[in-house]
Amino acid sequence: MKKLSCLVFALSIIVPCLNAQDPGFRSPEPSRAARQATASTTTGSLNAGAAVLTSMDVLDNNRPISSGDTISIRILEDRRDALQQVVAVTGEVQAPYVGLVNARGKTCRDLAYTIKRELEKNFFKNATVVIAIDKLNERTQMEEREVDLEFYVMFGFVARQGKYDLPSNEDISISQAILRAGGFAQFANKEKVKVIRKTPQGNKTILVNVDGIMRRGDLERDIYIRKDDVIIVEELNWNF
């Protein structure tokens, strides 16, 4: 039994060493469930915002705090974790030692110096307050997304007329725009598709032979759509 124990102990030392020397060795990867649990624990930290800040000089001084925002407050001299909370409808937050403080309309830096002054009256000789917005309220996020969106408009003889999103991370060509609209409708003039484009000199009309692009592969004519372009597919003129 003693020899067996010694053998087990020796193997527990030798095997990891051999694995470490083998360039092809890979440690077993955690399961997907384990990775998701780890990620959830990491991203769900309630003091991630202010926890990484160590100076009031780097605090944001541009974005005003709004009701519904999630912010974190930390006093470095207090040596405690950051306090995370949602700004109340009234615009107030609970500051450590100080109590309720109005945060709405203030930037993180403004609010930090407001709390700092109150702390130094009775609690700390010198107070370093760091504040971060961890999450914007849903309304603000929606408004910012709407501001960032760009569009183009499709009229005329296509399957689906209307306003289309213009992706910010990829280019959309005129032929792709037609396909996104469900393709040409019956009797569409495919050879003279109009693109009305705004320029500093005024509106500019570009005629594109989309039929040639799609049927003959004239890709050099497949221009890219730009913000606020208006695409018009007119009816084919019949000459009898």
C-alpha positions as CSV (number, residue, x, y, z in Angstrom):
1,M,0.0,0.0,0.0
2,K,2.9,2.4,0.8
3,K,4.5,1.7,-2.5
4,L,1.2,2.3,-4.3
5,S,0.8,5.7,-2.6
6,C,4.4,6.7,-3.5
7,L,3.7,5.7,-7.1
8,V,0.5,7.8,-7.3
9,F,2.3,10.8,-5.7
10,A,5.1,10.5,-8.3
11,L,2.7,10.3,-11.2
12,S,0.8,13.4,-9.9
13,I,4.1,15.3,-10.2
14,I,5.5,13.8,-13.4
15,V,2.4,13.9,-15.7
16,P,1.7,17.7,-15.4
17,C,5.4,18.3,-16.1
18,L,5.2,16.1,-19.3
19,N,2.1,18.0,-20.4
20,A,3.8,21.3,-19.9
21,Q,6.8,20.2,-22.0
22,D,4.6,18.9,-24.9
23,P,4.0,21.8,-27.3
24,G,0.8,20.2,-28.6
25,F,-0.8,19.9,-25.1
26,R,-3.9,21.9,-24.5
27,S,-5.7,22.0,-21.1
28,P,-9.3,20.9,-21.2
29,E,-11.5,23.8,-22.1
30,P,-14.4,24.6,-19.7
31,S,-17.9,23.7,-20.9
32,R,-20.1,26.3,-22.5
33,A,-22.3,26.4,-19.4
34,A,-19.2,27.0,-17.3
35,R,-18.0,29.8,-19.6
36,Q,-21.4,31.4,-19.6
37,A,-21.5,31.3,-15.8
38,T,-18.1,32.9,-15.6
39,A,-19.0,35.6,-18.1
40,S,-22.3,36.3,-16.2
41,T,-20.4,36.7,-13.0
42,T,-17.8,39.0,-14.6
43,T,-20.2,41.2,-16.5
44,G,-22.8,41.3,-13.8
45,S,-20.4,43.0,-11.3
46,L,-22.2,45.8,-9.6
47,N,-19.2,48.0,-9.1
48,A,-17.4,47.6,-12.5
49,G,-17.7,51.3,-13.4
50,A,-16.2,53.3,-10.6
51,A,-14.1,50.4,-9.4
52,V,-11.4,51.0,-12.1
53,L,-11.2,54.8,-11.6
54,T,-8.6,56.2,-9.3
55,S,-8.6,59.9,-10.1
56,M,-11.3,62.6,-10.3
57,D,-9.4,64.2,-13.2
58,V,-10.6,61.5,-15.6
59,L,-14.3,61.7,-14.7
60,D,-16.7,62.3,-17.6
61,N,-17.6,66.0,-17.8
62,N,-19.8,65.9,-20.9
63,R,-22.8,63.6,-20.5
64,P,-25.4,64.8,-18.0
65,I,-26.8,62.1,-15.7
66,S,-30.5,61.4,-16.2
67,S,-33.2,59.6,-14.2
68,G,-33.1,55.9,-14.8
69,D,-29.3,55.9,-15.4
70,T,-27.3,53.3,-13.5
71,I,-24.3,54.9,-11.8
72,S,-21.6,53.8,-9.4
73,I,-20.0,55.9,-6.7
74,R,-16.8,55.1,-4.8
75,I,-14.9,57.0,-2.2
76,L,-11.2,55.9,-2.4
77,E,-10.4,56.8,1.2
78,D,-13.3,54.7,2.4
79,R,-11.7,51.6,1.0
80,R,-15.1,50.0,0.2
81,D,-16.6,48.7,-3.0
82,A,-18.4,51.1,-5.3
83,L,-22.0,51.6,-4.6
84,Q,-24.2,51.1,-7.7
85,Q,-27.7,52.4,-7.9
86,V,-30.3,53.7,-10.4
87,V,-31.0,57.4,-10.4
88,A,-34.5,58.0,-9.0
89,V,-37.3,59.6,-10.9
90,T,-36.8,62.6,-8.8
91,G,-33.2,62.7,-9.9
92,E,-31.6,61.8,-6.6
93,V,-29.0,59.2,-5.6
94,Q,-27.9,58.0,-2.2
95,A,-24.3,59.2,-1.6
96,P,-22.2,57.4,1.1
97,Y,-22.2,59.3,4.4
98,V,-24.0,62.3,2.8
99,G,-27.4,60.9,2.0
100,L,-29.7,62.0,-0.9
101,V,-28.0,64.2,-3.5
102,N,-29.5,65.5,-6.7
103,A,-27.7,64.0,-9.6
104,R,-29.9,64.7,-12.6
105,G,-28.5,67.2,-15.0
106,K,-25.0,67.0,-13.5
107,T,-22.0,65.3,-15.1
108,C,-20.1,62.6,-13.2
109,R,-17.4,65.1,-12.4
110,D,-19.9,67.7,-11.2
111,L,-21.6,65.2,-8.9
112,A,-18.3,63.9,-7.6
113,Y,-17.2,67.4,-6.6
114,T,-20.6,68.1,-5.0
115,I,-20.2,64.9,-2.8
116,K,-16.6,65.7,-2.2
117,R,-17.4,69.1,-0.6
118,E,-20.0,67.5,1.6
119,L,-17.7,64.7,2.8
120,E,-14.9,67.1,3.6
121,K,-17.2,69.1,5.9
122,N,-17.6,66.4,8.5
123,F,-16.2,63.0,7.4
124,F,-12.9,63.2,5.6
125,K,-10.0,65.7,5.5
126,N,-9.5,64.9,1.8
127,A,-12.0,62.9,-0.2
128,T,-11.5,61.4,-3.6
129,V,-14.9,60.6,-5.2
130,V,-15.1,58.7,-8.4
131,I,-18.4,58.3,-10.3
132,A,-19.2,56.5,-13.5
133,I,-22.4,55.9,-15.6
134,D,-22.6,52.1,-15.8
135,K,-25.8,52.0,-17.9
136,L,-27.9,54.6,-19.7
137,N,-31.7,54.5,-19.2
138,E,-33.6,52.9,-22.0
139,R,-35.0,56.1,-23.3
140,T,-31.6,57.7,-23.7
141,Q,-30.3,54.5,-25.4
142,M,-33.2,54.6,-27.9
143,E,-32.7,58.3,-28.7
144,E,-29.0,57.7,-29.4
145,R,-29.7,54.8,-31.6
146,E,-32.2,56.8,-33.6
147,V,-29.7,59.6,-34.0
148,D,-27.1,57.2,-35.4
149,L,-29.5,55.6,-37.9
150,E,-29.1,56.5,-41.6
151,F,-31.7,55.9,-44.3
152,Y,-32.5,55.9,-48.0
153,V,-35.9,55.9,-49.6
154,M,-37.3,53.7,-52.4
155,F,-40.2,54.8,-54.6
156,G,-41.9,53.5,-57.7
157,F,-42.1,50.1,-59.4
158,V,-40.6,47.8,-56.8
159,A,-42.2,45.2,-54.7
160,R,-41.9,47.2,-51.4
161,Q,-41.6,51.0,-51.4
162,G,-40.5,52.8,-48.3
163,K,-37.7,53.9,-46.0
164,Y,-34.8,51.6,-45.6
165,D,-32.0,51.5,-43.0
166,L,-28.5,52.2,-44.3
167,P,-26.1,50.0,-42.4
168,S,-23.1,51.8,-40.9
169,N,-20.8,48.8,-41.2
170,E,-21.3,47.9,-44.9
171,D,-21.9,49.4,-48.3
172,I,-25.2,48.9,-50.1
173,S,-25.2,49.1,-53.9
174,I,-28.1,50.1,-56.1
175,S,-28.7,46.5,-57.2
176,Q,-28.7,45.3,-53.6
177,A,-31.1,48.1,-52.7
178,I,-33.5,46.9,-55.4
179,L,-33.2,43.3,-54.1
180,R,-33.9,44.5,-50.5
181,A,-37.1,46.1,-51.8
182,G,-38.2,42.8,-53.2
183,G,-37.0,43.3,-56.7
184,F,-38.6,45.2,-59.7
185,A,-42.3,45.2,-60.0
186,Q,-44.0,44.4,-63.4
187,F,-43.5,47.1,-66.1
188,A,-40.6,48.7,-64.2
189,N,-38.0,50.6,-66.3
190,K,-35.0,48.7,-65.2
191,E,-32.6,50.5,-67.5
192,K,-33.2,54.0,-66.2
193,V,-33.4,53.9,-62.4
194,K,-33.0,57.3,-60.8
195,V,-30.9,58.0,-57.8
196,I,-31.6,61.5,-56.4
197,R,-28.6,62.5,-54.2
198,K,-28.1,65.6,-52.1
199,T,-24.9,67.5,-52.7
200,P,-23.5,70.9,-51.6
201,Q,-24.5,72.2,-55.0
202,G,-28.1,70.9,-54.8
203,N,-29.9,67.7,-55.7
204,K,-28.1,65.5,-58.3
205,T,-29.9,62.9,-60.5
206,I,-27.9,59.8,-61.4
207,L,-29.4,57.4,-64.0
208,V,-28.4,53.7,-63.5
209,N,-28.9,50.8,-65.9
210,V,-29.7,48.2,-63.2
211,D,-30.8,45.7,-65.8
212,G,-27.3,45.8,-67.3
213,I,-25.8,45.2,-63.8
214,M,-28.0,42.3,-63.0
215,R,-28.1,40.6,-66.4
216,R,-24.8,41.4,-67.9
217,G,-22.7,42.0,-64.8
218,D,-21.8,45.6,-65.5
219,L,-20.6,45.9,-61.9
220,E,-18.7,49.2,-62.5
221,R,-22.1,50.9,-62.8
222,D,-23.3,49.4,-59.5
223,I,-23.0,52.6,-57.5
224,Y,-23.2,52.6,-53.7
225,I,-26.2,54.2,-51.9
226,R,-25.5,57.1,-49.6
227,K,-27.4,58.6,-46.7
228,D,-30.7,60.3,-47.7
229,D,-30.6,59.0,-51.3
230,V,-34.0,58.7,-53.0
231,I,-34.3,55.9,-55.5
232,I,-37.1,56.1,-58.1
233,V,-38.0,53.3,-60.4
234,E,-40.3,54.6,-63.1
235,E,-42.7,52.8,-65.3
236,L,-41.5,51.5,-68.6
237,N,-42.6,53.6,-71.6
238,W,-44.2,51.4,-74.2
239,N,-43.7,52.5,-77.8
240,F,-46.0,50.7,-80.3
